[in-house]
Amino acid sequence: MFKNLLQGGAGDQQTFVEGKECFFKHPEHCWLLGLVEKVLPKNQFEISSLDEYSKVGRITVKADDMAPVVAGIKEEVRDLLHLPYLHDSALLYHVRQRYFRNQIYTNIGPILLALNPYTYEIPHYKNDRMPGYIREGSSALYGKSSQIPHSWGTAHEAYWLMRTKGQNQSILVSGESGAGKTEAVKIVLRYLATCSTSQASAAIREKVQAIADRVEATSPILEAFGNACTLLNDNSSRFGKFMTVEFDAMGLFTGAEITPYLLEKSRVVQHAPGERTYHSFYQMLSGASQEDLDRWHLQRDPQAYSVTKGKVVVVETVDDVADYRAVREAMNLMGMMEEDEETVYRVCAAILHLSQLQFIERA
């Protein structure tokens, strides 16, 4: 039975009997916990859902879309490798249960699985819990961590492996659009900067924090010129980035270098229905002063330009005016000269003007 189960099969009619729990595959919610209510002909079963977070009710399921609930499989774990057996049904059951308990992080051995909660208000993930991870120091490398799974834990392990082994470390952040990759990188960077100065003097902490603030200030700039609203995500990164974080011999955070790649250049001139081009164009049209717009010879209405016009101009979750101010403040914090900032937006204005050109076939 387990051989079939691990290969994706389920077993036969003898595996599942009335009154026993099982996992069953649902067309919308994927694998759910259920109870066998009735055995039907042709290796089918009537299942009632035991999932408290969905309203499935009763459903008829084939045996091939079922999996047994074995002893210990429902016991709470922080690391999915500690489950009695590994199968889609058990993995998704635990991830789902944890998510609805506001436990968005789950370990899979050295991998950290994160589900985007679309909120910053979960108490046990707020920054005031960060010192608990930092205090563990290098002892966390030896399986002695008492902290719950978090991106902080991943950053902590990478930092102390670097310190104790004297070797470069890598953290790979991957996922679907909207999974929270950009926010995960911010969380990791913030932790590394804080962790590296935990034993430093106030003066050194202030110096490192100033560097960290400048590194963090790259985010609104990169997002303005490299992120866009898509059908799946209102702030989708349309490029990849490789970031090198640097530390000195004492383990102090000293800076970072960012290499962007694979920018979706075509989005500058064309995007799918229901989507937008890059945020920067909407930000400058909405947030720039009238004096700036006049100097760039621009109208405030995004519908006036083929690059920015469309059904989706205003996005409820995006504040283009506030974001424009945040980008300009970030540019100042990064040390950009006023004339350099002006050049950036003159280029954006030029693109908007070029989008209005019409080519006439020569007679």
N, C-alpha and C positions, 0 to 999 in steps of 0.2 A: 504493500500500500504506500509506504513512504517513498519507495523508489518512483512509483507513478506520480506521487504528489510533488516531489522535487522536480520532476520533469514537466510539471504543469498539468498532469492528469489528476484525477480525483479519487478513483477507487471504483467500487461497484455498489450494488444495492445493499450488500451486507455491511458496508462501512457505516451507513447512516440509518438510524432507526428512529422511530417516533419518540418524541420527548427528549432527544439529545441535541445539544448545541452543535453548531457547525458554522463555518464561514461560507458565504455564498457570493457569487459575482453578480453585481447589479449593473444594468446598462448605464446608469448615470453616476452612481456613487462608488463604483468599482467594488472592492471586497468589503462586506459588512458581516457583523455577527448576527446569527439567526438561530431559530429553533425549528427542528423538523416537526411539523404538525401532522403530516400525512405522507405515506409512501404511495406513489402513483405508478401506473403502468409505464413501460418503456423507459425504465431507469430515470424517472423524474420524481420530484418531491415538491410538496407544498411547504413553503418556508414562511415563517413570520419573523420579521426583523426585530432584533433586540437592540438596534442602534438608536440611542436616545436623541441623536442630533439630526436625524432624517425622518421623514414621514413616509416610509415605504409600505408599511402594512404587510399583507401577505402576497407572495409571489410564487409562481411555479418555476422551478429551476432544474436543469439537467444535472446529472451526477458529475459530468465533466467540468461543471462550473461550481463545484463545491470542494471544500477542504475540511478535514476533521479538526476538532478542537481537542488537542491532547493535553495531558496533565502539565500544568505550569505555563502554558502558552499565553494565558491572560495576565500573569503576574507582571506588575509594573517593572520596567527596566529602563535605565538611562542609556544603555548600549545595546543595540539590536543584536549584536553578536552573542549576547548572553541568552538569547531565546533558545528553547529546546530544539527547534528546527527553523530553517530559513525558507520562507515561501512568501510570495506576494501577499497572500491573505494575512499572514501574521505580521509582516512588516508594516503594511498599510493600516492594519487595525491599531497598532501601537502608535504610529505617527499621528493617526487621526485622533485617538483618545488624548494624546498629549497636547495636540494643537488646541482642542476645545477646552483643555484645562489651563490654557495660556502657558503651555510649555512648548515653545516653538522650536527649541533646539533638541536634537537627539544625536547621540554618538553612534557611529557604525565603525567600531575600531578607531583607526586614526582619522576617519572622515567625520566631519560635522555636518549634519543635515539640518537646514533651516527652512522653515515655512514663513513666508512674509505675513505678519499679522496686520499690516497697514495701520499700525498705531505705535506710539512711543510711550504709552501709558501703562504698560505692564510693570507692576511694582518691583518684582524681583529681577528685572533687567535694567533698572535705572542706574545711573552712574554712581550713586551712593553705595552700590553693592560691589563696585570695582575693587576697592581696597582688600576685600576678602580674598580675591584671586592673587593680588600682588603680594600679600603677606606670605603666601605659601612658598615663594622663591623657587629654588631649584628642586625642592623636595617633591613638587608636583610631577617631576619627570619619572618618578619611581612608583607611580600608581597610588600615591598617597593623597591625591587631591580629594577634598570633601565638597568641592564646589559643583553646582549643577552645570550641565553642558551649556556652553556659550561661545561666541566668537572670541571673547576675552581668553577663554581657555586655550583655544588654538593659537592665538597670538602669544600667550604666556609660554606655551611649550616651545614655539619657534624661537622666542627670545632667549630662553634659558638653554636651549640646545646650542644656540650660537655662542652664548657666553661660556658654557662649560666645555664644549668641544672645539671652539674656535673655528667653526665652519659656517659658510653661508647657508641660509635656510630659505625655503620657498613656501609660499602659501598660494594655492590655486583657488580662485573663486569663480565658480561656473554655475550656470543655471539658465532656465528659460527667461524670456522677457518678463519683467515684473516680479522676478523671484526675490529681488532685494540685494543684488550683487553690489551695486554702487554704495548702498548704505552699509553693507558688510565691510567693505574696504574702509569706509570712514571709521567704523567701530574699531577695526584692527589698528589703524593708524593712531587713533586717539589713545588706545590702550598702550601701544608700544612707547609712545612719548611719555605717558604717565608712569609706566612701569620702570622705564630707564632712569627716572629721577627720584625714585621712591626713597633712596638713601642719600640724596644730594642735598646741598645747602639751599637755602631759599634763593640766593642769588643765581645759582646754577639752574634751579628749577625755573626761575623766571626767564632765563636766557633760552633754555630748551623749549619752554612753552611758546616763546615768541617765534621760534623756528617752526614749531608744530602748527601754530596759528597760520603761518604763511603757507605751509603745505596744505592745510585744510582749506585755505582760501582758494586753492586751485579748483576745488569741486564746483562752485557756482560758475566759474569761468568755463571749465570743460563742459559742464552740462548745458550752458547757454549755446555754445557753438558746436556741440556734438550730440546733444539729446533732442528728441522730438516726441510729439504726441503720436502714438500709433493706435491701432484698434485694440491692442492688448495691454498697452501701458501708456499712461499720460506723460511719463518721463523716461522714455526708452533710450538707452545709450545706443547710438548708431555707429559705434567704433569700439575697438578693443584697446586696452592699455596695459603696458608693462611698467611696473613701478619698482624702482630700486630704492630701498630704504637704507640709510647709512648710519652707522654707529662708530664711536671712537673706541680706543682701547679699554676705556673704563665702562663701556656699554651705554654711553649716553647718546641719545638720539641727536644726530647732527644735520640731517637733511634728507631730501628725497629727489629722485630724478624720474620723470614720467616720459615714457615713449608711447605716443598714440599710434595706432595702425588700423588699417582697413576701414577708414571713414567712408560712410555711404555718401559719396560725392553726388550721386545722381539725385539725392533728395533735395539738393539746393534748388533744382529747377523743376522737379516733378515728384509728386507723392500720391499715394493711393487715395481714393475717395474716403472721407471720414478721418483722414490723418492730417498732420501739419508738417511743414518744413521745419527747420531748426528754430529753437526757441528764440534765438538772438534777434531774428527779424521782427517777431511780434513784440518782444520786450522793448526794442528801441522805438517802434511806432507807438506803443502804448505808454512807455515810461519816460521817454526823452522830453525835455522841455520844448515848448513851441519855438524858442529861439534856436535850439539845436536842429529841430526839424526844418526850419526855414533855411538854416545854413546848409543843410544837406539837400535842400529842395525836395523834401518829402511831404506827403500827405499823411495824416494820422490814421486814416482808414486802411486796414490791411486789404480790404476788398479792391483797393485801387491798383494792386500789383498782382500780376499773374503768379508770382512766387508764393504769395501769402493768401490769396483769395481762395475761397472754397466754403463748403458747408460747415467745417469746423475751424472757426477762428478764435472763439472764446471757449476755454476749457474750465469747467467749474473748479477743478482741483488745482489749477495753475493760476497764480497771481502774477501776470506779466509785469505790472507796474512795480510791485515789490521786488520781483526777481531782477529787474533791470537795475534797481538801486543796489541790490546785493552784489551784482556783478561789478558795478562801478566801484563800490566799496572794496571788493576783493582785489580789483586791479590796483587800487591805491595801496592796500596792505601789502601786495606783492612787490610794490616799489615801481610800478609802471609810470613812466613820465606822462604828463597830460597830453603831450603831442602824440605819443604812441597810442594812447586810448583813442584820441581823435582819429588817427589813421585807421584803427580797427573798424570804427563805425563808418568812416568814409568808404571803406571797402564794401561793407554791408550795404550802404546806400547805393554804391555803384552797381551792385548786383541787382538791387531792386529796380534801378533805372534801366539796366540792360535787359531786364525781363520784359520791358515794355516795347522793345524794338520789334519792328515788323520787317520781314524781308520780302521784297517785291521782286518777282521774277522779271528779268530784263526782257523787254520785247524783242 
